[in-house]
């Protein structure tokens, strides 16, 4: 396509609208996923005026409630690797969000009826329903986002993780303190169903099936994504994928990132409440502030990274490794400092810094799935994101084992030290094994198609 045509569709098109809807999809999913972090503080608050809504939960039970989501989430993430390339990703995301929204809205009713056992059951169910989220989202992105725009579009879509966290923390604190913790789940369920309506009418699985994309933009995307713009229902090259060092590099980073990220996300409200004595409404706002900064800064940062790649100043491989190093080694250092200060201002600044630096994971190992195998990006995401939830489950359990007294700063320091060490080790392995180059197994389906075509011609 002529340079003039590419420039015309460079800034905004239907692909960007689809990207924006995927961003909202991730956002509402994370709103439902994270809200327990603040809600459980209100659920177990003995000073709650509505004593009928107070749950008597031990520290171990609270840690179990945090990790229960990931028991179901890991299962469907891994199962999605077998069917993500064979079914309609638009329908898959619609069903995932709609059903998890209904489960979220029903959670307070079930908890009032059955207490802790049903709380765990509902969280596992929500995890099961959301397990196809990231594989489905990356399947969509592999057909819509050209290589030169992956940093920016990836930052937007994956920014939904943190915008969802921001909204969940903030709204949960405000809603819960005014109307009770039950309303947190009612409101978040309704908001998620509103996204489903938007997606039902305007979502499209690919440029080929989109009814309102122009011919010029469709041609631009197809030429830019020659390896993956079309929907291919092909077999997955399991042997090549499971023996590829670049795939393992992403897996190790995903494991490390999940441990540290979920430590920050689920435990900071409790840490602030017990060490610095913040009430629920302030706790939610302060916990959310770093995620607002992260989201805002991700746009200029991703533009700079994309520009460096587009102008051949840095290679894709160097850019991915540089970004992951900033995110994990920088964030891990700030996390350790946070545990060693008694100054609330310094603690909040270090917490903010550790979260904000995670914005570089958007342009690091997360988007690396699309670099090395766009045809199987959804499948690879199912594997890495699914197995990464082992860390997501173990981190809260480890914290429950280490911390027997939430007011003991020494026990919190152990938690922060271990999280920083996991960050460091995961990134070191990514530096050694990672790659930004297209891997040979990405053309597996194309090779099979060519063989089938030759056989047909022979017969």
PyMOL commands that set and color helices and strands:
alter all, ss='L'
color gray80, all
select helices_A, chain A and resi 3-8+14-34+36-43+51-53+59-83+89-114+116-130+133-144+147-179+181-202+207-209+215-224+238-242+245-275+280-310+316-338+344-366+368-372+374-402+409-433+440-458
alter helices_A, ss='H'
color red, helices_A
deselect
rebuild
show_as cartoon
